[in-house]
Amino acid sequence: MTRVQVGVGAVIVEAGRVLVMGRAGTHGAGTWGLPGGHQEFGESPERTAVREVAEETGLVVTATRRLGFTDDPMPEIGRHYVTLFVACSRTGGELRVMEPEKATEIAWLTLDELAARREELFAPLGRCLDAGFLT
């Protein structure tokens, strides 16, 4: 039996653009997703977002609010996630790909650009966009 796991996506918006990463080396490779990852035991969603953003992008952020969640079964890989989305504000750091085995590139995309690339989005990000969590 597969258990449900908790993922956290960090939503960083600056000048009307959302920070996204080209996923590599894991499920969703070749799609655009948010910085984020697995919530660790005893860790709040906000702490997970802050940690994952630093590990993946080099940015220092502050979690500002919880946005909502999506239910993300992935039967093609035998996984099921509940993904929590946390709004974050940049407070420092230098933006760069920190884990090239997990991400190929970083981009700032508008909501219109994300919608135009809907088929290229990692499933949780697509559902986040559909739910209106990015507006």
N, CA, C and O atoms as a GROMACS GRO file, in nm:
protein
  540
    1MET      N    1   0.084  -0.118   0.000
    1MET     CA    2   0.000   0.000   0.000
    1MET      C    3   0.089   0.125   0.000
    1MET      O    4   0.185   0.135   0.076
    2THR      N    5   0.056   0.217  -0.085
    2THR     CA    6   0.128   0.343  -0.092
    2THR      C    7   0.065   0.441   0.004
    2THR      O    8  -0.057   0.452   0.012
    3ARG      N    9   0.149   0.512   0.077
    3ARG     CA   10   0.095   0.612   0.169
    3ARG      C   11   0.096   0.749   0.104
    3ARG      O   12   0.171   0.774   0.010
    4VAL      N   13   0.013   0.835   0.154
    4VAL     CA   14   0.006   0.972   0.104
    4VAL      C   15   0.118   1.052   0.168
    4VAL      O   16   0.142   1.042   0.288
    5GLN      N   17   0.187   1.131   0.087
    5GLN     CA   18   0.296   1.214   0.136
    5GLN      C   19   0.255   1.361   0.126
    5GLN      O   20   0.168   1.398   0.048
    6VAL      N   21   0.321   1.444   0.207
    6VAL     CA   22   0.293   1.587   0.206
    6VAL      C   23   0.408   1.659   0.136
    6VAL      O   24   0.524   1.646   0.173
    7GLY      N   25   0.371   1.736   0.035
    7GLY     CA   26   0.466   1.822  -0.034
    7GLY      C   27   0.430   1.966  -0.006
    7GLY      O   28   0.315   1.997   0.025
    8VAL      N   29   0.528   2.054  -0.017
    8VAL     CA   30   0.505   2.197   0.004
    8VAL      C   31   0.560   2.271  -0.117
    8VAL      O   32   0.673   2.247  -0.159
    9GLY      N   33   0.479   2.361  -0.172
    9GLY     CA   34   0.521   2.446  -0.283
    9GLY      C   35   0.530   2.590  -0.234
    9GLY      O   36   0.436   2.641  -0.174
   10ALA      N   37   0.643   2.654  -0.261
   10ALA     CA   38   0.664   2.793  -0.221
   10ALA      C   39   0.624   2.885  -0.336
   10ALA      O   40   0.678   2.873  -0.446
   11VAL      N   41   0.532   2.975  -0.310
   11VAL     CA   42   0.485   3.069  -0.411
   11VAL      C   43   0.551   3.204  -0.385
   11VAL      O   44   0.519   3.273  -0.288
   12ILE      N   45   0.645   3.238  -0.472
   12ILE     CA   46   0.717   3.365  -0.462
   12ILE      C   47   0.677   3.449  -0.582
   12ILE      O   48   0.701   3.411  -0.697
   13VAL      N   49   0.615   3.563  -0.556
   13VAL     CA   50   0.568   3.651  -0.662
   13VAL      C   51   0.637   3.785  -0.647
   13VAL      O   52   0.636   3.846  -0.540
   14GLU      N   53   0.698   3.831  -0.756
   14GLU     CA   54   0.761   3.963  -0.759
   14GLU      C   55   0.723   4.029  -0.890
   14GLU      O   56   0.733   3.968  -0.996
   15ALA      N   57   0.681   4.154  -0.883
   15ALA     CA   58   0.645   4.232  -1.002
   15ALA      C   59   0.548   4.156  -1.093
   15ALA      O   60   0.559   4.161  -1.215
   16GLY      N   61   0.453   4.086  -1.031
   16GLY     CA   62   0.352   4.015  -1.108
   16GLY      C   63   0.399   3.887  -1.172
   16GLY      O   64   0.330   3.831  -1.258
   17ARG      N   65   0.515   3.838  -1.134
   17ARG     CA   66   0.569   3.714  -1.191
   17ARG      C   67   0.595   3.612  -1.080
   17ARG      O   68   0.635   3.647  -0.969
   18VAL      N   69   0.572   3.486  -1.113
   18VAL     CA   70   0.587   3.375  -1.019
   18VAL      C   71   0.719   3.303  -1.049
   18VAL      O   72   0.750   3.276  -1.165
   19LEU      N   73   0.795   3.273  -0.944
   19LEU     CA   74   0.920   3.199  -0.960
   19LEU      C   75   0.890   3.052  -0.983
   19LEU      O   76   0.824   2.987  -0.901
   20VAL      N   77   0.938   2.998  -1.096
   20VAL     CA   78   0.920   2.857  -1.128
   20VAL      C   79   1.055   2.797  -1.169
   20VAL      O   80   1.148   2.867  -1.206
   21MET      N   81   1.060   2.664  -1.161
   21MET     CA   82   1.183   2.593  -1.194
   21MET      C   83   1.153   2.481  -1.292
   21MET      O   84   1.049   2.415  -1.282
   22GLY      N   85   1.243   2.459  -1.386
   22GLY     CA   86   1.232   2.346  -1.476
   22GLY      C   87   1.276   2.220  -1.402
   22GLY      O   88   1.392   2.210  -1.361
   23ARG      N   89   1.186   2.126  -1.383
   23ARG     CA   90   1.213   2.006  -1.304
   23ARG      C   91   1.299   1.906  -1.382
   23ARG      O   92   1.287   1.893  -1.504
   24ALA      N   93   1.387   1.838  -1.308
   24ALA     CA   94   1.475   1.737  -1.368
   24ALA      C   95   1.494   1.622  -1.270
   24ALA      O   96   1.483   1.640  -1.149
   25GLY      N   97   1.524   1.505  -1.323
   25GLY     CA   98   1.572   1.393  -1.243
   25GLY      C   99   1.473   1.330  -1.147
   25GLY      O  100   1.514   1.243  -1.069
   26THR      N  101   1.350   1.368  -1.147
   26THR     CA  102   1.251   1.312  -1.056
   26THR      C  103   1.116   1.314  -1.126
   26THR      O  104   1.106   1.353  -1.242
   27HIS      N  105   1.011   1.271  -1.056
   27HIS     CA  106   0.879   1.276  -1.119
   27HIS      C  107   0.849   1.420  -1.160
   27HIS      O  108   0.879   1.515  -1.087
   28GLY      N  109   0.789   1.434  -1.275
   28GLY     CA  110   0.762   1.568  -1.328
   28GLY      C  111   0.878   1.627  -1.406
   28GLY      O  112   0.874   1.745  -1.440
   29ALA      N  113   0.980   1.547  -1.435
   29ALA     CA  114   1.094   1.598  -1.512
   29ALA      C  115   1.045   1.653  -1.645
   29ALA      O  116   0.961   1.593  -1.712
   30GLY      N  117   1.099   1.769  -1.682
   30GLY     CA  118   1.061   1.833  -1.807
   30GLY      C  119   0.943   1.927  -1.795
   30GLY      O  120   0.899   1.985  -1.894
   31THR      N  121   0.892   1.944  -1.674
   31THR     CA  122   0.781   2.036  -1.651
   31THR      C  123   0.829   2.153  -1.564
   31THR      O  124   0.939   2.150  -1.509
   32TRP      N  125   0.745   2.254  -1.554
   32TRP     CA  126   0.771   2.369  -1.467
   32TRP      C  127   0.701   2.348  -1.334
   32TRP      O  128   0.584   2.310  -1.330
   33GLY      N  129   0.772   2.371  -1.225
   33GLY     CA  130   0.714   2.359  -1.092
   33GLY      C  131   0.763   2.469  -1.001
   33GLY      O  132   0.852   2.546  -1.037
   34LEU      N  133   0.705   2.475  -0.885
   34LEU     CA  134   0.747   2.572  -0.784
   34LEU      C  135   0.864   2.515  -0.704
   34LEU      O  136   0.880   2.394  -0.696
   35PRO      N  137   0.944   2.602  -0.645
   35PRO     CA  138   1.041   2.551  -0.547
   35PRO      C  139   0.963   2.481  -0.435
   35PRO      O  140   0.855   2.527  -0.397
   36GLY      N  141   1.015   2.374  -0.384
   36GLY     CA  142   0.946   2.305  -0.276
   36GLY      C  143   0.992   2.162  -0.264
   36GLY      O  144   1.085   2.118  -0.331
   37GLY      N  145   0.925   2.089  -0.177
   37GLY     CA  146   0.962   1.950  -0.156
   37GLY      C  147   0.884   1.888  -0.042
   37GLY      O  148   0.780   1.939  -0.001
   38HIS      N  149   0.937   1.778   0.009
   38HIS     CA  150   0.870   1.703   0.114
   38HIS      C  151   0.876   1.774   0.248
   38HIS      O  152   0.980   1.830   0.287
   39GLN      N  153   0.764   1.772   0.318
   39GLN     CA  154   0.761   1.822   0.455
   39GLN      C  155   0.824   1.715   0.544
   39GLN      O  156   0.789   1.597   0.534
   40GLU      N  157   0.916   1.756   0.630
   40GLU     CA  158   0.983   1.663   0.719
   40GLU      C  159   0.908   1.653   0.852
   40GLU      O  160   0.834   1.744   0.890
   41PHE      N  161   0.928   1.542   0.921
   41PHE     CA  162   0.862   1.519   1.049
   41PHE      C  163   0.889   1.635   1.145
   41PHE      O  164   1.004   1.674   1.164
   42GLY      N  165   0.782   1.689   1.205
   42GLY     CA  166   0.795   1.797   1.302
   42GLY      C  167   0.814   1.936   1.242
   42GLY      O  168   0.828   2.034   1.315
   43GLU      N  169   0.814   1.945   1.110
   43GLU     CA  170   0.839   2.071   1.042
   43GLU      C  171   0.706   2.132   0.997
   43GLU      O  172   0.619   2.061   0.946
   44SER      N  173   0.690   2.261   1.015
   44SER     CA  174   0.568   2.328   0.968
   44SER      C  175   0.576   2.346   0.816
   44SER      O  176   0.686   2.343   0.760
   45PRO      N  177   0.462   2.365   0.750
   45PRO     CA  178   0.467   2.394   0.607
   45PRO      C  179   0.550   2.519   0.576
   45PRO      O  180   0.623   2.524   0.476
   46GLU      N  181   0.539   2.619   0.661
   46GLU     CA  182   0.615   2.742   0.640
   46GLU      C  183   0.766   2.716   0.648
   46GLU      O  184   0.842   2.767   0.565
   47ARG      N  185   0.807   2.639   0.744
   47ARG     CA  186   0.950   2.607   0.758
   47ARG      C  187   0.998   2.524   0.639
   47ARG      O  188   1.109   2.543   0.590
   48THR      N  189   0.915   2.431   0.594
   48THR     CA  190   0.951   2.352   0.476
   48THR      C  191   0.972   2.442   0.356
   48THR      O  192   1.070   2.427   0.284
   49ALA      N  193   0.880   2.537   0.334
   49ALA     CA  194   0.893   2.629   0.220
   49ALA      C  195   1.023   2.709   0.228
   49ALA      O  196   1.095   2.719   0.129
   50VAL      N  197   1.053   2.764   0.344
   50VAL     CA  198   1.174   2.845   0.362
   50VAL      C  199   1.299   2.760   0.336
   50VAL      O  200   1.391   2.803   0.266
   51ARG      N  201   1.302   2.639   0.392
   51ARG     CA  202   1.418   2.549   0.375
   51ARG      C  203   1.435   2.509   0.229
   51ARG      O  204   1.546   2.517   0.175
   52GLU      N  205   1.327   2.466   0.166
   52GLU     CA  206   1.336   2.418   0.028
   52GLU      C  207   1.377   2.530  -0.068
   52GLU      O  208   1.455   2.507  -0.160
   53VAL      N  209   1.324   2.651  -0.049
   53VAL     CA  210   1.364   2.762  -0.136
   53VAL      C  211   1.513   2.787  -0.124
   53VAL      O  212   1.581   2.804  -0.226
   54ALA      N  213   1.566   2.790  -0.003
   54ALA     CA  214   1.710   2.811   0.016
   54ALA      C  215   1.791   2.700  -0.049
   54ALA      O  216   1.890   2.727  -0.117
   55GLU      N  217   1.750   2.574  -0.029
   55GLU     CA  218   1.824   2.460  -0.084
   55GLU      C  219   1.822   2.459  -0.237
   55GLU      O  220   1.922   2.424  -0.299
   56GLU      N  221   1.710   2.498  -0.297
   56GLU     CA  222   1.695   2.486  -0.442
   56GLU      C  223   1.735   2.611  -0.519
   56GLU      O  224   1.779   2.601  -0.634
   57THR      N  225   1.719   2.730  -0.458
   57THR     CA  226   1.739   2.854  -0.534
   57THR      C  227   1.844   2.949  -0.478
   57THR      O  228   1.884   3.042  -0.548
   58GLY      N  229   1.888   2.928  -0.355
   58GLY     CA  230   1.982   3.020  -0.292
   58GLY      C  231   1.915   3.144  -0.233
   58GLY      O  232   1.983   3.227  -0.173
   59LEU      N  233   1.784   3.157  -0.249
   59LEU     CA  234   1.713   3.273  -0.194
   59LEU      C  235   1.680   3.252  -0.047
   59LEU      O  236   1.658   3.140  -0.001
   60VAL      N  237   1.679   3.362   0.025
   60VAL     CA  238   1.630   3.364   0.163
   60VAL      C  239   1.490   3.424   0.156
   60VAL      O  240   1.470   3.533   0.102
   61VAL      N  241   1.393   3.353   0.211
   61VAL     CA  242   1.254   3.400   0.207
   61VAL      C  243   1.192   3.392   0.345
   61VAL      O  244   1.240   3.323   0.435
   62THR      N  245   1.083   3.465   0.358
   62THR     CA  246   0.997   3.457   0.476
   62THR      C  247   0.861   3.407   0.429
   62THR      O  248   0.805   3.459   0.333
   63ALA      N  249   0.809   3.308   0.497
   63ALA     CA  250   0.675   3.259   0.466
   63ALA      C  251   0.574   3.360   0.520
   63ALA      O  252   0.583   3.403   0.635
   64THR      N  253   0.478   3.399   0.435
   64THR     CA  254   0.384   3.503   0.475
   64THR      C  255   0.242   3.452   0.501
   64THR      O  256   0.172   3.506   0.586
   65ARG      N  257   0.200   3.348   0.428
   65ARG     CA  258   0.067   3.292   0.455
   65ARG      C  259   0.047   3.161   0.382
   65ARG      O  260   0.114   3.132   0.283
   66ARG      N  261  -0.046   3.083   0.433
   66ARG     CA  262  -0.086   2.958   0.369
   66ARG      C  263  -0.191   2.991   0.264
   66ARG      O  264  -0.285   3.067   0.290
   67LEU      N  265  -0.175   2.933   0.146
   67LEU     CA  266  -0.264   2.964   0.034
   67LEU      C  267  -0.372   2.859   0.011
   67LEU      O  268  -0.481   2.892  -0.034
   68GLY      N  269  -0.343   2.737   0.041
   68GLY     CA  270  -0.437   2.628   0.017
   68GLY      C  271  -0.361   2.501  -0.015
   68GLY      O  272  -0.239   2.494   0.001
   69PHE      N  273  -0.433   2.400  -0.061
   69PHE     CA  274  -0.369   2.272  -0.092
   69PHE      C  275  -0.436   2.209  -0.212
   69PHE      O  276  -0.548   2.243  -0.249
   70THR      N  277  -0.363   2.116  -0.272
   70THR     CA  278  -0.420   2.036  -0.380
   70THR      C  279  -0.400   1.889  -0.347
   70THR      O  280  -0.308   1.852  -0.273
   71ASP      N  281  -0.486   1.807  -0.403
   71ASP     CA  282  -0.478   1.662  -0.389
   71ASP      C  283  -0.417   1.610  -0.518
   71ASP      O  284  -0.473   1.630  -0.625
   72ASP      N  285  -0.301   1.544  -0.509
   72ASP     CA  286  -0.223   1.511  -0.628
   72ASP      C  287  -0.187   1.363  -0.638
   72ASP      O  288  -0.072   1.326  -0.615
   73PRO      N  289  -0.284   1.278  -0.673
   73PRO     CA  290  -0.248   1.138  -0.698
   73PRO      C  291  -0.167   1.129  -0.827
   73PRO      O  292  -0.197   1.197  -0.926
   74MET      N  293  -0.066   1.046  -0.825
   74MET     CA  294   0.021   1.025  -0.941
   74MET      C  295   0.032   0.875  -0.965
   74MET      O  296   0.137   0.815  -0.940
   75PRO      N  297  -0.076   0.813  -1.014
   75PRO     CA  298  -0.078   0.667  -1.029
   75PRO      C  299   0.030   0.615  -1.124
   75PRO      O  300   0.076   0.502  -1.109
   76GLU      N  301   0.070   0.696  -1.221
   76GLU     CA  302   0.171   0.652  -1.317
   76GLU      C  303   0.306   0.622  -1.250
   76GLU      O  304   0.387   0.547  -1.305
   77ILE      N  305   0.329   0.680  -1.131
   77ILE     CA  306   0.454   0.652  -1.058
   77ILE      C  307   0.427   0.590  -0.921
   77ILE      O  308   0.520   0.572  -0.842
   78GLY      N  309   0.301   0.558  -0.893
   78GLY     CA  310   0.266   0.493  -0.767
   78GLY      C  311   0.280   0.583  -0.646
   78GLY      O  312   0.312   0.536  -0.537
   79ARG      N  313   0.256   0.713  -0.664
   79ARG     CA  314   0.265   0.807  -0.552
   79ARG      C  315   0.137   0.889  -0.540
   79ARG      O  316   0.062   0.905  -0.636
   80HIS      N  317   0.117   0.940  -0.421
   80HIS     CA  318   0.003   1.028  -0.396
   80HIS      C  319   0.051   1.135  -0.298
   80HIS      O  320   0.104   1.104  -0.191
   81TYR      N  321   0.031   1.260  -0.335
   81TYR     CA  322   0.071   1.372  -0.251
   81TYR      C  323  -0.049   1.460  -0.219
   81TYR      O  324  -0.144   1.468  -0.297
   82VAL      N  325  -0.043   1.524  -0.106
   82VAL     CA  326  -0.122   1.642  -0.076
   82VAL      C  327  -0.018   1.754  -0.075
   82VAL      O  328   0.079   1.749   0.001
   83THR      N  329  -0.038   1.854  -0.159
   83THR     CA  330   0.059   1.962  -0.171
   83THR      C  331   0.003   2.088  -0.108
   83THR      O  332  -0.104   2.136  -0.145
   84LEU      N  333   0.077   2.141  -0.011
   84LEU     CA  334   0.041   2.264   0.059
   84LEU      C  335   0.116   2.380  -0.007
   84LEU      O  336   0.236   2.369  -0.032
   85PHE      N  337   0.047   2.489  -0.034
   85PHE     CA  338   0.110   2.604  -0.098
   85PHE      C  339   0.123   2.718   0.002
   85PHE      O  340   0.028   2.756   0.070
   86VAL      N  341   0.245   2.774   0.008
   86VAL     CA  342   0.278   2.878   0.105
   86VAL      C  343   0.333   2.999   0.030
   86VAL      O  344   0.430   2.986  -0.045
   87ALA      N  345   0.273   3.115   0.051
   87ALA     CA  346   0.324   3.238  -0.007
   87ALA      C  347   0.451   3.279   0.068
   87ALA      O  348   0.457   3.270   0.190
   88CYS      N  349   0.551   3.324  -0.007
   88CYS     CA  350   0.678   3.364   0.052
   88CYS      C  351   0.724   3.496  -0.009
   88CYS      O  352   0.693   3.526  -0.125
   89SER      N  353   0.799   3.574   0.069
   89SER     CA  354   0.859   3.698   0.022
   89SER      C  355   1.010   3.687   0.031
   89SER      O  356   1.064   3.639   0.131
   90ARG      N  357   1.078   3.731  -0.074
   90ARG     CA  358   1.224   3.727  -0.076
   90ARG      C  359   1.280   3.833   0.020
   90ARG      O  360   1.235   3.947   0.020
   91THR      N  361   1.378   3.791   0.101
   91THR     CA  362   1.445   3.884   0.192
   91THR      C  363   1.594   3.892   0.167
   91THR      O  364   1.662   3.977   0.225
   92GLY      N  365   1.646   3.805   0.081
   92GLY     CA  366   1.790   3.808   0.052
   92GLY      C  367   1.830   3.691  -0.035
   92GLY      O  368   1.747   3.618  -0.089
   93GLY      N  369   1.960   3.674  -0.047
   93GLY     CA  370   2.015   3.564  -0.126
   93GLY      C  371   2.032   3.600  -0.271
   93GLY      O  372   1.986   3.705  -0.318
   94GLU      N  373   2.099   3.511  -0.341
   94GLU     CA  374   2.126   3.527  -0.484
   94GLU      C  375   2.059   3.413  -0.559
   94GLU      O  376   2.087   3.296  -0.531
   95LEU      N  377   1.972   3.446  -0.652
   95LEU     CA  378   1.896   3.345  -0.725
   95LEU      C  379   1.984   3.266  -0.820
   95LEU      O  380   2.052   3.323  -0.906
   96ARG      N  381   1.983   3.133  -0.803
   96ARG     CA  382   2.058   3.044  -0.893
   96ARG      C  383   2.007   2.900  -0.872
   96ARG      O  384   1.947   2.869  -0.769
   97VAL      N  385   2.033   2.817  -0.968
   97VAL     CA  386   2.000   2.675  -0.956
   97VAL      C  387   2.102   2.612  -0.862
   97VAL      O  388   2.221   2.604  -0.896
   98MET      N  389   2.057   2.569  -0.746
   98MET     CA  390   2.146   2.512  -0.645
   98MET      C  391   2.158   2.359  -0.656
   98MET      O  392   2.258   2.301  -0.613
   99GLU      N  393   2.057   2.296  -0.713
   99GLU     CA  394   2.054   2.150  -0.725
   99GLU      C  395   2.029   2.112  -0.871
   99GLU      O  396   1.916   2.078  -0.908
  100PRO      N  397   2.134   2.117  -0.954
  100PRO     CA  398   2.113   2.091  -1.097
  100PRO      C  399   2.060   1.951  -1.128
  100PRO      O  400   2.008   1.928  -1.238
  101GLU      N  401   2.072   1.860  -1.036
  101GLU     CA  402   2.016   1.727  -1.057
  101GLU      C  403   1.864   1.728  -1.041
  101GLU      O  404   1.796   1.632  -1.080
  102LYS      N  405   1.809   1.836  -0.982
  102LYS     CA  406   1.665   1.846  -0.961
  102LYS      C  407   1.599   1.955  -1.044
  102LYS      O  408   1.478   1.950  -1.068
  103ALA      N  409   1.678   2.053  -1.090
  103ALA     CA  410   1.621   2.163  -1.167
  103ALA      C  411   1.718   2.206  -1.276
  103ALA      O  412   1.839   2.215  -1.253
  104THR      N  413   1.663   2.233  -1.394
  104THR     CA  414   1.747   2.271  -1.508
  104THR      C  415   1.758   2.421  -1.526
  104THR      O  416   1.858   2.472  -1.577
  105GLU      N  417   1.653   2.493  -1.484
  105GLU     CA  418   1.652   2.638  -1.503
  105GLU      C  419   1.551   2.702  -1.408
  105GLU      O  420   1.468   2.634  -1.348
  106ILE      N  421   1.561   2.834  -1.398
  106ILE     CA  422   1.470   2.913  -1.316
  106ILE      C  423   1.414   3.023  -1.404
  106ILE      O  424   1.485   3.080  -1.487
  107ALA      N  425   1.285   3.053  -1.386
  107ALA     CA  426   1.222   3.159  -1.464
  107ALA      C  427   1.119   3.231  -1.378
  107ALA      O  428   1.066   3.175  -1.281
  108TRP      N  429   1.091   3.355  -1.414
  108TRP     CA  430   0.982   3.432  -1.356
  108TRP      C  431   0.875   3.443  -1.462
  108TRP      O  432   0.899   3.503  -1.567
  109LEU      N  433   0.757   3.385  -1.439
  109LEU     CA  434   0.650   3.385  -1.539
  109LEU      C  435   0.524   3.452  -1.484
  109LEU      O  436   0.491   3.437  -1.366
  110THR      N  437   0.455   3.525  -1.570
  110THR     CA  438   0.328   3.584  -1.531
  110THR      C  439   0.221   3.476  -1.527
  110THR      O  440   0.241   3.365  -1.575
  111LEU      N  441   0.106   3.511  -1.470
  111LEU     CA  442  -0.006   3.415  -1.468
  111LEU      C  443  -0.050   3.381  -1.610
  111LEU      O  444  -0.084   3.266  -1.638
  112ASP      N  445  -0.049   3.480  -1.699
  112ASP     CA  446  -0.084   3.452  -1.839
  112ASP      C  447   0.015   3.357  -1.903
  112ASP      O  448  -0.024   3.267  -1.978
  113GLU      N  449   0.144   3.375  -1.875
  113GLU     CA  450   0.246   3.284  -1.931
  113GLU      C  451   0.230   3.144  -1.874
  113GLU      O  452   0.245   3.046  -1.946
  114LEU      N  453   0.200   3.134  -1.744
  114LEU     CA  454   0.175   3.002  -1.685
  114LEU      C  455   0.054   2.936  -1.749
  114LEU      O  456   0.057   2.817  -1.781
  115ALA      N  457  -0.054   3.013  -1.766
  115ALA     CA  458  -0.175   2.958  -1.827
  115ALA      C  459  -0.148   2.912  -1.970
  115ALA      O  460  -0.199   2.809  -2.013
  116ALA      N  461  -0.067   2.988  -2.044
  116ALA     CA  462  -0.034   2.951  -2.182
  116ALA      C  463   0.050   2.824  -2.187
  116ALA      O  464   0.050   2.754  -2.288
  117ARG      N  465   0.122   2.795  -2.080
  117ARG     CA  466   0.207   2.675  -2.073
  117ARG      C  467   0.142   2.566  -1.989
  117ARG      O  468   0.212   2.479  -1.937
  118ARG      N  469   0.013   2.569  -1.974
  118ARG     CA  470  -0.058   2.479  -1.882
  118ARG      C  471  -0.015   2.334  -1.900
  118ARG      O  472  -0.001   2.262  -1.800
  119GLU      N  473   0.005   2.289  -2.021
  119GLU     CA  474   0.044   2.149  -2.047
  119GLU      C  475   0.188   2.121  -2.005
  119GLU      O  476   0.228   2.004  -1.997
  120GLU      N  477   0.267   2.224  -1.980
  120GLU     CA  478   0.408   2.208  -1.940
  120GLU      C  479   0.426   2.219  -1.789
  120GLU      O  480   0.539   2.214  -1.741
  121LEU      N  481   0.318   2.234  -1.715
  121LEU     CA  482   0.328   2.255  -1.571
  121LEU      C  483   0.323   2.122  -1.496
  121LEU      O  484   0.246   2.032  -1.532
  122PHE      N  485   0.405   2.110  -1.392
  122PHE     CA  486   0.398   1.998  -1.300
  122PHE      C  487   0.256   1.995  -1.244
  122PHE      O  488   0.201   2.100  -1.211
  123ALA      N  489   0.197   1.877  -1.232
  123ALA     CA  490   0.055   1.864  -1.195
  123ALA      C  491   0.015   1.948  -1.074
  123ALA      O  492  -0.087   2.016  -1.080
  124PRO      N  493   0.090   1.947  -0.962
  124PRO     CA  494   0.048   2.030  -0.849
  124PRO      C  495   0.045   2.180  -0.883
  124PRO      O  496  -0.044   2.252  -0.837
  125LEU      N  497   0.141   2.229  -0.961
  125LEU     CA  498   0.140   2.370  -0.999
  125LEU      C  499   0.019   2.400  -1.088
  125LEU      O  500  -0.044   2.505  -1.073
  126GLY      N  501  -0.014   2.311  -1.179
  126GLY     CA  502  -0.131   2.330  -1.263
  126GLY      C  503  -0.258   2.338  -1.180
  126GLY      O  504  -0.344   2.423  -1.206
  127ARG      N  505  -0.270   2.251  -1.081
  127ARG     CA  506  -0.389   2.253  -0.995
  127ARG      C  507  -0.391   2.378  -0.907
  127ARG      O  508  -0.498   2.432  -0.879
  128CYS      N  509  -0.275   2.423  -0.864
  128CYS     CA  510  -0.262   2.547  -0.787
  128CYS      C  511  -0.309   2.664  -0.871
  128CYS      O  512  -0.384   2.750  -0.822
  129LEU      N  513  -0.267   2.669  -0.994
  129LEU     CA  514  -0.309   2.775  -1.087
  129LEU      C  515  -0.461   2.769  -1.108
  129LEU      O  516  -0.529   2.871  -1.103
  130ASP      N  517  -0.513   2.649  -1.133
  130ASP     CA  518  -0.657   2.629  -1.154
  130ASP      C  519  -0.740   2.673  -1.032
  130ASP      O  520  -0.850   2.727  -1.047
  131ALA      N  521  -0.684   2.649  -0.912
  131ALA     CA  522  -0.756   2.683  -0.788
  131ALA      C  523  -0.753   2.832  -0.757
  131ALA      O  524  -0.824   2.879  -0.668
  132GLY      N  525  -0.671   2.907  -0.829
  132GLY     CA  526  -0.663   3.051  -0.806
  132GLY      C  527  -0.574   3.091  -0.691
  132GLY      O  528  -0.584   3.203  -0.642
  133PHE      N  529  -0.487   3.001  -0.646
  133PHE     CA  530  -0.398   3.032  -0.533
  133PHE      C  531  -0.290   3.135  -0.570
  133PHE      O  532  -0.231   3.196  -0.481
  134LEU      N  533  -0.265   3.154  -0.699
  134LEU     CA  534  -0.158   3.244  -0.741
  134LEU      C  535  -0.205   3.387  -0.763
  134LEU      O  536  -0.124   3.476  -0.788
  135THR      N  537  -0.336   3.410  -0.754
  135THR     CA  538  -0.388   3.545  -0.779
  135THR      C  539  -0.406   3.624  -0.651
  135THR      O  540  -0.448   3.740  -0.655
   0.00000   0.00000   0.00000
